[in-house]
Amino acid sequence: MAKILKIEDLLGRSAKRFLSEEQLAADPALLAESWERRFTADAQRTAEAIELYERLGYEVRAEPVRAEEAGTDCEDCSSLMAVEFKTIYTRKKAE
């Protein structure tokens, strides 16, 4: 017999899919240098983003994912994030 889920169970599971404010926070040192956090991406998307932002006239940095961004729910996930993903930062080129 199929198990019937309560709406509270479904909502609780969905809420865990979103990143926390801590995970979305930019690196304070980079912010101080006028860098803007864009997003976190895998290697292929990182290369595409770098090319796109450079064509648009931005300086681009692809930084390793910080521990705060990876979260603490899953140690394997955090390790994978640190190896396979980068956080993209941009800033306007100085003229």
C-alpha positions, 0 to 999 in steps of 0.5 A: 500500500502506498504511503500518504505524505502529509503536506508538512512533510512535503514542505519540509523536504522542499525547504531543504532544497534551497540554499541558506543566506550563509550559503549565498553570502559572498566572500567578504574579502572579495566584496571589499575589492568590488567583486560581485558574487554571481553564482556557483557552477560546475566546471563546464558552466564555469568555463561558459560563464567566464567566456560570457562575462569577459565578452560583456566587459567584466573581469571574472574570477572563479573561486573554489567553493568555501565551506560556508557555501557547501553546507554541512548536511553531507560531508561527501557533498561538501567534498564534491563541491570543493573539487567540482564547483566554482563560485563566479565573481565579476566586476567591471573592468577599470577604464 
